[in-house]
Amino acid sequence: MYWGDKMFKLSKKLETLPPYLFVEIDKAKRKARSEGRDIIDLGIGDPDQPTPKYIIEALYQAAQDPGNHRYALDQGMPALRRAIEGWYNRRFGINLDPDREILPLIGSKEGIAHFPLAFLNQGDYSLVPDPCYPPYKGGTILAGGKPYLMPLLAGNGFLPDLKKIPLSIRKKAKIIYINYPNNPTGATCDKRFFSEVIEFARKNKLIVISDLAYSEMTYDGYCAPSMLEAEGARDIVIEFHSLSKTYNMTGWRIGWACGSEKLVQALAKVKSNIDSGIFSAIQLAGIAALEGPDEEIRKMCDLYQDRRNCLIKGLNALGWQVPFPKATFYVWIKVPGKTDSIKFAARLLEKANLVVTPGVGFGPAGEGFIRMALTVPVKRIEEALERLKKIS
C-alpha cells in the first residue's frame, strides 16, 4: 500500500537540521574535478599524511586473529581504556578510572552527537559556540533540544562572553559546549578560562562538554591544557578526544570520552542501545598509537607549522592581515572587502580552482570569514598563493 508524500515526510527534527556543510563542499569539489580542473583543496580538515607505520602494523597483526572478528565490548577493551588512562596521565597529569571514567568511541564525533540524548528533554537548551563544529548543533536538535548560540568574536579572542547569556536561557539550558583549541577559528585558551567555565557551569547547573580533539596540534611552544585539569571539573565535565588528527587516523574512527563518571556512564548507556563497539583490531591499533613514540606527533606539528607559516606569510603579502594561530591545522581568515563568505568561496573555486570553507557554514557569527585547512604540501600552498595573486 502506498501512502503518498506522507510516507516519506521527514521528521521535524531532521527537517530542522541545516545541510551538512562538508557534504555540500564535497559536491562542488567533485563537480569541478569531473570537469578536469586542477583543484587545490583547502576545505575539509582531513590529514594528507599517512597513519604511522607502527600503527598500521598493529592493525595488520590484530586483524589476523579470528578472536578479533567478533562483536567488541560496548565499553571498549580494558587494555584500550588503560592505554587512554596512561596517555592522559602522561600528557595532563590526570588520573582517571579506566573502568568508570573512560569510554572508547567510534570517533569522537559520534560520542559528541549522541551525548545530548542522555540528558536533553524536549525544549531544553544547549549553549553552543558560534561558529562551531556542526555536530554540537545537530546532536542537540536530534535530541529534541534547542541550540542557543554564543558568538565567538575576534575582539574577545574568539572566546564566548558567558556574561551575555540571558538568565532566561541559562535557566532552560543543560549543556554548554567548549572547544579549545578551536575549530574553525584556531583560537586557544588558558586554564584560567577553563576555570571560569567551570564556575559558570556550577552556578547555572550545566553539564560541560569539552572537545579537545586538537590538543596535540600546537605551535610556537604552546601546549594546550585539558579542562579536566581545572578544579571541580571532574564532577561536571565530559571531555572528548580523538586519534583522528593526532595520529592521522580520521578514517579509522576511534576516539574516547572521559571525565565525570556519571556523564561517561550515561553516554555508555546511550551507546549500548545504538552500536556494538569499535572493531577490536582497531582498538589494538589505538593502543599502539597511544603507547607509541611521541616523535611522530612532533614531526606532524613541524610539518603543519611550516605550512601555516608559508600560507599566512603569503596571504599577508597580499594584504589580507591574517594572524598566526597557535593550534589546529586551520587558518581563520577575514574575507577581503564586503563579499559574503559563500560568494567569496564560490569565487575562489570558479576563478582560482581553490576549495575553502565559507565561515557562515559554521554558524551566523562565521559570516565574513573563510577557513583554510593546512592539508596540502607547501608546494601546493605556494601554487594556491600564486593563483590568489592573479585574481586579487
KOLMINU-785113 format. One record per residue: x, y, z of N, C-alpha, C in turn; residue in one letter. Coordinates in pm, whole numbers, padded with zeros to 5 digits, always signed. Layout:
XYZXYZXYZA...
This chain:
+00085-00120+00000+00000+00000+00000+00088+00124+00000M+00050+00226-00075+00129+00349-00088+00052+00465-00024Y+00119+00540+00062+00053+00649+00134+00087+00788+00079W+00153+00794-00035+00186+00923-00095+00295+00996-00018G+00293+01128-00027+00401+01208+00032+00411+01190+00183D+00301+01160+00249+00303+01143+00395+00401+01034+00436K+00413+00930+00354+00500+00817+00386+00647+00860+00395M+00685+00959+00313+00826+00997+00305+00855+01132+00369F+00761+01184+00446+00783+01313+00511+00886+01298+00622K+00989+01380+00618+01094+01373+00719+01042+01417+00855L+01107+01367+00959+01071+01410+01094+01101+01559+01109S+01032+01624+01203+01055+01766+01226+01199+01793+01270K+01255+01700+01347+01394+01717+01391+01489+01718+01272K+01469+01624+01180+01558+01616+01065+01540+01735+00972L+01417+01780+00959+01392+01898+00875+01456+02023+00932E+01471+02026+01065+01531+02143+01131+01680+02152+01106T+01744+02037+01081+01889+02036+01062+01926+02109+00933L+02030+02194+00938+02079+02256+00814+02154+02150+00733P+02172+02172+00602+02254+02079+00522+02392+02067+00584P+02446+01945+00589+02579+01929+00650+02683+01993+00559Y+02753+02089+00613+02842+02176+00538+02938+02100+00446L+03005+01999+00501+03110+01934+00425+03057+01849+00311F+02933+01803+00322+02871+01729+00212+02852+01822+00093V+02806+01945+00119+02784+02041+00011+02916+02081-00054E+03020+02098+00026+03151+02133-00028+03203+02019-00114I+03183+01896-00069+03231+01781-00144+03162+01770-00280D+03034+01803-00285+02961+01801-00413+03023+01899-00512K+03048+02020-00466+03107+02122-00553+03247+02082-00599A+03322+02022-00508+03459+01979-00540+03458+01867-00644K+03368+01770-00625+03359+01659-00721+03319+01708-00860R+03227+01802-00863+03182+01856-00992+03299+01924-01064K+03375+02005-00990+03488+02075-01051+03591+01977-01104A+03619+01874-01026+03718+01775-01070+03669+01695-01190R+03538+01671-01195+03483+01597-01309+03498+01676-01439S+03517+01807-01424+03538+01893-01540+03685+01902-01578E+03769+01825-01508+03911+01820-01541+03993+01935-01484G+03940+02005-01386+04010+02120-01329+04107+02076-01219R+04219+02145-01209+04322+02116-01108+04284+02187-00979D+04218+02114-00892+04166+02171-00769+04267+02158-00655I+04291+02267-00585+04369+02263-00460+04268+02271-00347I+04262+02165-00267+04158+02152-00165+04209+02197-00029D+04165+02315+00013+04195+02368+00146+04069+02370+00232L+03977+02279+00201+03847+02278+00265+03841+02191+00389G+03799+02066+00374+03778+01978+00488+03910+01943+00555I+03909+01939+00689+04029+01912+00766+04059+01763+00777G+04109+01705+00669+04143+01562+00667+04292+01550+00637D+04373+01503+00733+04518+01498+00712+04557+01428+00582P+04657+01485+00514+04704+01425+00389+04818+01327+00413D+04869+01322+00536+04979+01231+00568+04925+01094+00609Q+05000+00986+00584+04953+00852+00619+04960+00827+00770P+04881+00731+00814+04891+00683+00952+05030+00624+00972T+05097+00650+01086+05230+00593+01110+05233+00442+01092P+05345+00393+01039+05357+00251+01002+05339+00157+01120K+05387+00197+01237+05377+00106+01352+05231+00083+01392Y+05145+00180+01366+05003+00164+01395+04938+00072+01292I+04974+00091+01166+04922+00004+01059+04964-00141+01084I+05087-00160+01126+05135-00297+01153+05057-00360+01268E+05027-00281+01370+04948-00333+01482+04810-00376+01435A+04750-00297+01347+04620-00335+01291+04631-00464+01210L+04735-00473+01128+04753-00592+01043+04764-00718+01127Y+04846-00710+01230+04864-00828+01316+04734-00863+01387Q+04664-00763+01438+04540-00788+01512+04431-00844+01420A+04430-00800+01296+04327-00845+01202+04344-00991+01164A+04462-01047+01185+04484-01189+01155+04420-01282+01258Q+04390-01228+01374+04338-01309+01484+04186-01320+01475D+04132-01441+01449+03986-01456+01439+03912-01412+01565P+03981-01414+01677+03917-01370+01801+03877-01224+01797G+03939-01147+01708+03907-01004+01696+03796-00976+01595N+03740-01083+01537+03638-01065+01433+03496-01065+01489H+03483-01083+01618+03352-01089+01681+03308-00951+01730R+03185-00944+01784+03141-00818+01843+03241-00771+01949Y+03268-00642+01947+03354-00585+02051+03272-00554+02175A+03337-00537+02287+03268-00495+02408+03219-00351+02391L+03098-00322+02435+03042-00187+02420+03132-00081+02483D+03191-00112+02598+03270-00013+02669+03418-00018+02632Q+03451-00093+02528+03588-00096+02482+03674-00194+02560G+03783-00237+02499+03875-00329+02565+03933-00267+02692M+03942-00342+02799+04009-00288+02919+04149-00236+02888P+04220-00306+02799+04357-00264+02765+04357-00127+02696A+04257-00100+02613+04249+00031+02548+04216+00139+02651L+04124+00110+02741+04090+00210+02843+04210+00240+02932R+04290+00138+02960+04412+00160+03039+04513+00243+02961R+04522+00219+02830+04615+00297+02747+04573+00444+02742A+04442+00469+02734+04392+00607+02737+04424+00671+02871I+04402+00597+02980+04432+00648+03114+04580+00683+03125E+04667+00596+03072+04811+00623+03078+04850+00746+02997G+04788+00762+02879+04818+00877+02795+04774+01006+02863W+04653+01006+02922+04604+01127+02990+04693+01163+03109Y+04739+01061+03178+04824+01086+03294+04958+01146+03252N+05018+01091+03148+05146+01144+03100+05130+01284+03042R+05023+01308+02971+05005+01435+02899+04955+01547+02991R+04861+01516+03078+04797+01623+03158+04814+01605+03309F+04872+01494+03351+04885+01469+03494+04754+01435+03561G+04659+01382+03483+04526+01349+03534+04514+01198+03553I+04464+01156+03669+04439+01015+03696+04290+00985+03675N+04260+00896+03582+04124+00856+03552+04102+00710+03588L+03981+00676+03625+03945+00536+03648+03912+00475+03512D+03994+00381+03462+03970+00328+03328+03841+00249+03317P+03786+00204+03428+03663+00125+03424+03536+00209+03430D+03543+00329+03486+03423+00409+03506+03428+00548+03444R+03547+00597+03416+03561+00736+03370+03615+00748+03228E+03623+00638+03156+03673+00639+03018+03582+00553+02932I+03544+00604+02815+03460+00529+02722+03512+00545+02580L+03568+00440+02519+03610+00448+02379+03490+00470+02286P+03514+00541+02177+03409+00581+02084+03447+00547+01941L+03346+00539+01855+03371+00518+01712+03398+00656+01651I+03507+00716+01694+03537+00855+01661+03467+00946+01760G+03530+01057+01796+03469+01146+01895+03340+01210+01842S+03327+01221+01710+03207+01283+01653+03080+01212+01696K+03081+01079+01690+02958+01006+01726+02926+01024+01874E+03026+01029+01958+03001+01050+02100+02945+01188+02129G+03002+01290+02063+02953+01426+02080+02808+01437+02032I+02777+01374+01919+02642+01381+01864+02542+01301+01947A+02585+01190+02008+02494+01105+02085+02474+01154+02228H+02571+01228+02283+02565+01263+02425+02436+01337+02463F+02387+01433+02385+02264+01502+02426+02145+01410+02447P+02143+01294+02381+02033+01200+02400+02023+01154+02545L+02134+01160+02617+02135+01113+02756+02073+01213+02853A+02068+01341+02815+02029+01442+02915+01924+01544+02869F+01912+01567+02741+01819+01670+02696+01678+01616+02680L+01583+01691+02732+01442+01665+02705+01391+01768+02605N+01272+01744+02553+01215+01833+02453+01215+01978+02502Q+01279+02065+02424+01279+02208+02457+01394+02254+02545G+01474+02160+02599+01592+02201+02675+01693+02268+02582D+01773+02357+02640+01872+02430+02561+02013+02373+02581Y+02092+02383+02473+02237+02367+02480+02299+02502+02445S+02403+02539+02515+02477+02661+02484+02590+02622+02389L+02581+02673+02266+02667+02626+02157+02750+02742+02103V+02882+02726+02089+02962+02834+02030+02923+02858+01885P+02940+02982+01844+02906+03022+01707+03018+03112+01655D+03098+03062+01558+03086+02940+01480+03128+02817+01559P+03091+02697+01505+03125+02574+01576+03130+02454+01481C+03185+02346+01533+03181+02216+01468+03034+02174+01461Y+02980+02146+01341+02835+02127+01325+02766+02025+01416P+02829+01913+01457+02756+01817+01543+02711+01871+01677P+02767+01983+01725+02717+02041+01850+02570+02078+01834Y+02540+02146+01723+02401+02184+01696+02318+02064+01655K+02374+01981+01566+02299+01866+01516+02259+01769+01624G+02352+01738+01716+02321+01646+01825+02214+01701+01917G+02220+01832+01942+02119+01898+02025+01981+01887+01962T+01972+01920+01834+01844+01918+01764+01786+01777+01756I+01869+01679+01726+01820+01541+01715+01774+01485+01849L+01823+01542+01958+01778+01501+02091+01654+01576+02136A+01603+01667+02051+01484+01744+02086+01514+01876+02153G+01643+01910+02163+01680+02034+02229+01690+02151+02134G+01724+02267+02191+01738+02390+02114+01878+02447+02135K+01952+02473+02028+02082+02538+02044+02065+02688+02070P+02136+02738+02169+02147+02882+02189+02290+02919+02153Y+02305+03008+02056+02437+03037+02001+02511+03143+02082L+02636+03111+02116+02725+03203+02187+02827+03255+02086M+02817+03380+02042+02908+03430+01939+03055+03428+01984P+03141+03380+01895+03286+03385+01916+03338+03498+01828L+03377+03608+01892+03416+03727+01818+03565+03754+01833L+03623+03810+01728+03767+03837+01728+03805+03929+01844A+03720+04024+01875+03750+04119+01982+03762+04056+02119G+03707+03934+02135+03717+03862+02263+03805+03738+02250N+03894+03739+02150+03984+03625+02130+03912+03499+02088G+03794+03514+02028+03710+03401+01987+03675+03311+02106F+03655+03375+02221+03602+03307+02339+03458+03354+02359L+03369+03268+02409+03232+03314+02435+03228+03408+02555P+03143+03509+02547+03123+03600+02659+03009+03544+02743D+03042+03469+02846+02941+03399+02926+02846+03495+02996L+02893+03615+03026+02810+03712+03099+02693+03761+03014K+02704+03747+02883+02599+03798+02795+02487+03697+02768K+02498+03578+02824+02392+03477+02805+02276+03512+02897I+02157+03536+02844+02044+03578+02928+02010+03476+03037P+01967+03526+03151+01929+03439+03262+01815+03346+03221L+01724+03395+03139+01611+03313+03094+01657+03191+03016S+01767+03205+02940+01823+03093+02865+01900+03000+02958I+01975+03059+03048+02054+02976+03142+01964+02885+03224R+01846+02933+03258+01754+02851+03338+01703+02730+03260K+01699+02741+03127+01648+02632+03044+01760+02544+02989K+01885+02586+03007+01997+02513+02948+02045+02400+03037A+02094+02294+02975+02151+02181+03048+02296+02154+03012K+02337+02197+02893+02469+02163+02841+02535+02288+02785I+02667+02299+02803+02746+02400+02735+02863+02331+02665I+02885+02366+02539+02994+02310+02460+03112+02407+02460Y+03232+02353+02485+03355+02432+02483+03456+02356+02398I+03524+02426+02307+03617+02361+02214+03742+02446+02195N+03848+02412+02270+03977+02479+02255+04088+02377+02271Y+04185+02379+02177+04196+02460+02056+04073+02446+01967P+04037+02559+01902+03904+02570+01843+03901+02541+01693N+03801+02467+01655+03763+02450+01516+03630+02525+01499N+03622+02626+01412+03710+02652+01298+03812+02764+01315P+03810+02839+01427+03887+02964+01434+04035+02946+01462T+04076+02828+01514+04215+02809+01553+04250+02877+01684G+04152+02935+01753+04178+03006+01878+04216+02909+01990A+04288+02962+02088+04328+02884+02204+04281+02955+02331T+04291+02885+02443+04258+02947+02572+04356+02896+02677C+04351+02957+02794+04437+02912+02903+04352+02846+03011D+04418+02797+03114+04349+02727+03223+04253+02821+03297K+04287+02948+03301+04200+03044+03370+04062+03048+03306R+04056+03046+03173+03926+03046+03106+03849+02919+03139F+03919+02805+03139+03851+02681+03176+03793+02690+03316F+03865+02752+03408+03814+02768+03545+03690+02857+03547S+03689+02959+03463+03570+03046+03453+03450+02968+03402E+03474+02879+03306+03364+02797+03254+03310+02705+03363V+03399+02645+03441+03355+02555+03549+03271+02632+03650I+03317+02751+03687+03242+02832+03783+03104+02868+03728E+03098+02909+03601+02973+02945+03536+02879+02823+03530F+02934+02708+03496+02853+02587+03485+02798+02544+03621A+02879+02552+03723+02832+02516+03857+02718+02609+03902R+02737+02737+03879+02638+02836+03920+02505+02813+03848K+02512+02769+03723+02391+02754+03641+02349+02609+03620N+02413+02518+03696+02377+02375+03691+02383+02320+03549K+02499+02336+03486+02520+02292+03349+02621+02178+03341L+02600+02089+03246+02699+01990+03207+02792+02055+03107I+02923+02033+03121+03020+02090+03027+03072+01980+02935V+03060+02002+02805+03122+01915+02706+03247+01987+02656I+03362+01926+02680+03490+01981+02632+03539+01898+02515S+03552+01960+02399+03601+01893+02279+03748+01928+02264D+03834+01829+02290+03979+01852+02295+04051+01783+02179L+03985+01769+02066+04039+01690+01956+04171+01744+01900A+04198+01874+01919+04316+01935+01857+04426+01968+01958Y+04424+01904+02073+04519+01941+02179+04664+01917+02141S+04690+01823+02052+04830+01789+02020+04881+01863+01896E+04797+01940+01833+04834+02010+01710+04862+02155+01745M+04982+02181+01802+05014+02314+01855+05150+02360+01806T+05172+02493+01811+05291+02555+01752+05349+02663+01843Y+05471+02703+01809+05537+02816+01875+05550+02796+02025D+05565+02671+02068+05583+02642+02210+05456+02634+02291G+05341+02657+02230+05215+02650+02304+05180+02504+02335Y+05131+02481+02456+05087+02347+02498+04944+02359+02550C+04851+02291+02484+04708+02306+02518+04675+02232+02647A+04599+02295+02736+04555+02228+02859+04429+02145+02836P+04399+02060+02932+04272+01988+02936+04182+02058+03038S+04053+02063+03009+03961+02122+03106+03957+02039+03234M+03987+01913+03225+03985+01828+03344+04095+01864+03443L+04188+01950+03403+04289+01999+03495+04232+02105+03590E+04120+02165+03553+04062+02273+03634+03995+02216+03759A+04004+02290+03868+03944+02246+03995+03793+02231+03980E+03740+02120+04025+03597+02095+04021+03546+02038+03890G+03635+02024+03791+03590+01979+03659+03540+01835+03660A+03600+01752+03742+03569+01608+03736+03424+01576+03768R+03353+01668+03832+03213+01643+03867+03116+01675+03753D+03153+01770+03666+03055+01821+03570+03104+01823+03426I+03225+01774+03400+03283+01781+03265+03296+01642+03204V+03256+01630+03078+03291+01514+02997+03375+01567+02881I+03494+01510+02865+03588+01559+02764+03602+01455+02652E+03599+01504+02530+03609+01417+02413+03744+01436+02345F+03801+01324+02306+03930+01326+02238+03927+01226+02125H+04029+01232+02040+04027+01153+01918+04169+01119+01875S+04184+01006+01808+04312+00972+01746+04319+01026+01603L+04210+01084+01554+04199+01122+01413+04309+01217+01368S+04323+01330+01436+04417+01432+01393+04556+01407+01452K+04561+01357+01575+04689+01336+01641+04774+01233+01569T+04710+01128+01517+04784+01018+01454+04744+00995+01309Y+04681+01094+01246+04638+01081+01105+04550+00957+01087N+04449+00944+01171+04363+00825+01170+04216+00863+01150M+04188+00964+01068+04050+01008+01053+03957+00896+01004T+04003+00817+00910+03918+00711+00855+03903+00589+00945G+03985+00578+01047+03982+00460+01135+03865+00465+01232W+03819+00585+01266+03706+00608+01356+03731+00549+01495R+03815+00619+01569+03841+00580+01707+03873+00705+01790I+03804+00717+01901+03826+00827+01994+03777+00785+02131G+03752+00881+02220+03701+00844+02352+03639+00965+02422W+03561+00934+02523+03510+01034+02618+03567+00999+02755A+03591+01101+02838+03642+01075+02972+03600+01189+03064C+03612+01165+03193+03576+01268+03291+03476+01216+03392G+03374+01295+03421+03274+01261+03522+03216+01122+03500S+03222+01039+03604+03171+00903+03593+03024+00901+03553E+02943+00989+03612+02800+00990+03581+02774+01024+03435K+02852+01118+03382+02833+01159+03243+02882+01052+03148L+02998+00995+03177+03054+00890+03091+02962+00769+03087V+02910+00729+03203+02824+00610+03207+02688+00636+03143Q+02641+00761+03146+02517+00793+03076+02535+00779+02925A+02649+00826+02874+02677+00810+02731+02692+00662+02697L+02754+00585+02786+02768+00441+02763+02631+00374+02750A+02536+00418+02828+02402+00360+02820+02336+00392+02686K+02356+00515+02638+02304+00551+02505+02367+00462+02399V+02499+00451+02404+02570+00376+02301+02537+00227+02302K+02508+00174+02419+02475+00031+02426+02347-00001+02349S+02265+00102+02327+02142+00085+02251+02156+00123+02104N+02276+00166+02065+02295+00217+01929+02400+00139+01850I+02511+00106+01914+02618+00038+01840+02675-00077+01923D+02766-00152+01861+02825-00269+01927+02975-00254+01946S+03023-00131+01951+03162-00108+01982+03252-00096+01861G+03378-00066+01886+03481-00047+01783+03540-00183+01745I+03562-00204+01617+03631-00325+01571+03755-00349+01657F+03767-00469+01711+03873-00496+01810+04012-00473+01755S+04034-00504+01628+04167-00482+01569+04202-00333+01569A+04104-00248+01547+04128-00104+01551+04157-00059+01694I+04090-00119+01791+04120-00086+01930+04266-00120+01963Q+04313-00234+01916+04452-00273+01942+04549-00179+01871L+04512-00133+01752+04594-00034+01683+04594+00097+01761A+04480+00132+01822+04471+00251+01905+04564+00244+02025G+04575+00125+02084+04669+00107+02196+04811+00133+02149I+04845+00080+02030+04979+00101+01975+05006+00250+01954A+04905+00322+01906+04922+00467+01885+04949+00538+02017A+04866+00511+02116+04875+00583+02244+05002+00549+02321L+05051+00430+02303+05171+00387+02376+05297+00399+02291E+05284+00452+02170+05397+00465+02078+05479+00589+02104G+05579+00612+02018+05670+00726+02037+05602+00859+02008P+05643+00964+02079+05589+01098+02056+05652+01165+01935D+05755+01103+01879+05827+01163+01768+05736+01193+01649E+05641+01102+01622+05552+01122+01508+05466+01248+01527E+05423+01274+01651+05343+01393+01679+05426+01518+01658I+05551+01516+01703+05638+01633+01685+05662+01661+01537R+05684+01555+01460+05705+01570+01315+05581+01630+01250K+05463+01584+01293+05338+01636+01238+05325+01785+01266M+05353+01825+01389+05342+01966+01425+05440+02052+01345C+05562+02003+01326+05661+02077+01247+05613+02094+01103D+05555+01988+01049+05504+01992+00911+05395+02098+00896L+05296+02095+00987+05186+02191+00978+05231+02333+01009Y+05329+02346+01097+05379+02480+01127+05445+02541+01004Q+05522+02461+00929+05584+02510+00805+05476+02553+00705D+05370+02473+00694+05262+02506+00601+05189+02632+00647R+05164+02641+00777+05099+02761+00833+05179+02886+00799R+05310+02879+00825+05396+02995+00800+05394+03035+00653N+05401+02937+00565+05400+02964+00421+05270+03031+00379C+05157+02975+00424+05027+03028+00384+05005+03169+00437L+05030+03189+00566+04997+03319+00625+05092+03429+00578I+05219+03396+00563+05311+03497+00508+05268+03538+00368K+05226+03438+00289+05181+03469+00154+05054+03551+00152G+04959+03516+00238+04834+03592+00244+04858+03735+00292L+04945+03749+00391+04974+03883+00443+05047+03968+00339N+05127+03903+00254+05193+03975+00145+05091+04029+00045A+04974+03964+00041+04865+04011-00044+04780+04117+00025L+04814+04148+00151+04741+04250+00226+04622+04198+00304G+04617+04067+00331+04498+04009+00396+04500+04022+00549W+04615+04044+00610+04627+04065+00755+04570+03948+00836Q+04633+03834+00822+04589+03710+00888+04681+03680+01005V+04629+03660+01127+04714+03625+01241+04760+03479+01234P+04866+03447+01307+04920+03312+01310+04854+03233+01424F+04772+03132+01396+04713+03052+01505+04820+02967+01573P+04800+02945+01703+04896+02865+01779+04855+02718+01786K+04743+02683+01723+04697+02544+01731+04600+02514+01617A+04570+02386+01602+04487+02327+01495+04560+02337+01361T+04503+02276+01259+04560+02298+01125+04464+02378+01038F+04398+02476+01104+04307+02566+01034+04358+02710+01042Y+04328+02785+00937+04356+02929+00937+04222+02998+00911V+04183+03084+01004+04054+03155+01001+04080+03293+00946W+04022+03322+00830+04063+03438+00751+03945+03532+00726I+03963+03658+00758+03859+03757+00729+03852+03779+00578K+03731+03772+00526+03712+03788+00382+03747+03931+00341V+03835+03948+00243+03868+04085+00196+03744+04153+00137P+03730+04281+00161+03618+04355+00106+03489+04325+00180G+03376+04340+00111+03246+04325+00173+03168+04204+00120K+03234+04117+00047+03166+03999-00007+03132+03901+00105T+03018+03833+00096+02987+03733+00199+03070+03607+00174D+03077+03523+00275+03171+03411+00272+03137+03306+00165S+03009+03282+00142+02971+03184+00041+03007+03233-00099I+02978+03359-00128+03012+03414-00259+03163+03419-00279K+03236+03451-00172+03382+03458-00185+03440+03319-00208F+03390+03219-00134+03438+03081-00154+03404+03034-00295A+03286+03068-00345+03246+03029-00481+03338+03096-00584A+03374+03221-00557+03464+03292-00650+03601+03226-00654R+03652+03185-00538+03782+03119-00534+03779+02986-00610L+03668+02915-00599+03657+02790-00673+03648+02816-00823L+03569+02915-00861+03547+02944-01003+03671+03004-01070E+03735+03101-01002+03843+03176-01065+03982+03120-01040K+03999+03050-00924+04133+03005-00888+04141+02855-00863A+04030+02784-00880+04027+02639-00855+04074+02605-00713N+04033+02688-00617+04066+02666-00476+03939+02632-00399L+03945+02528-00318+03833+02494-00230+03866+02546-00090V+03780+02633-00037+03788+02679+00102+03650+02664+00163V+03642+02675+00294+03514+02660+00363+03459+02796+00403T+03337+02830+00357+03277+02957+00398+03244+02957+00546P+03282+03063+00615+03265+03068+00760+03121+03057+00806G+03026+03108+00728+02887+03106+00769+02835+02962+00781V+02901+02869+00716+02861+02728+00729+02879+02674+00870G+02961+02742+00951+02981+02702+01090+02889+02777+01185F+02811+02872+01133+02720+02949+01216+02717+03094+01172G+02612+03168+01211+02597+03307+01168+02717+03396+01200P+02782+03374+01315+02896+03458+01352+03019+03428+01268A+03012+03321+01190+03122+03290+01099+03116+03368+00969G+03006+03440+00948+02996+03521+00827+03108+03625+00824E+03160+03645+00704+03271+03739+00689+03407+03673+00699G+03408+03539+00720+03534+03465+00730+03530+03344+00637F+03648+03294+00602+03663+03162+00540+03764+03084+00622I+03757+02952+00612+03855+02866+00678+03936+02793+00573R+04068+02796+00589+04157+02716+00507+04224+02611+00593M+04234+02488+00542+04299+02379+00615+04439+02355+00558A+04532+02327+00647+04672+02309+00607+04700+02164+00567L+04618+02111+00481+04622+01969+00449+04674+01941+00309T+04754+02033+00256+04822+02010+00129+04969+02050+00146V+05060+01994+00064+05202+02026+00078+05233+02173+00053P+05350+02217+00099+05392+02356+00083+05389+02398-00063V+05431+02310-00154+05433+02346-00296+05293+02380-00346K+05193+02307-00299+05056+02336-00341+05005+02465-00276R+05048+02491-00152+05012+02617-00089+05072+02734-00167I+05198+02718-00210+05262+02823-00290+05188+02843-00422E+05141+02734-00483+05063+02744-00606+04930+02815-00579E+04867+02782-00465+04741+02848-00429+04763+02999-00413A+04873+03039-00354+04903+03181-00335+04923+03250-00470L+04989+03182-00562+05009+03238-00695+04874+03260-00765E+04784+03165-00748+04651+03181-00809+04576+03297-00746R+04591+03314-00614+04524+03425-00547+04579+03560-00595L+04711+03566-00622+04770+03690-00671+04704+03733-00801K+04676+03634-00885+04624+03663-01019+04480+03716-01016K+04405+03682-00909+04266+03728-00905+04245+03840-00805I+04351+03880-00735+04338+03987-00634+04323+04124-00702S
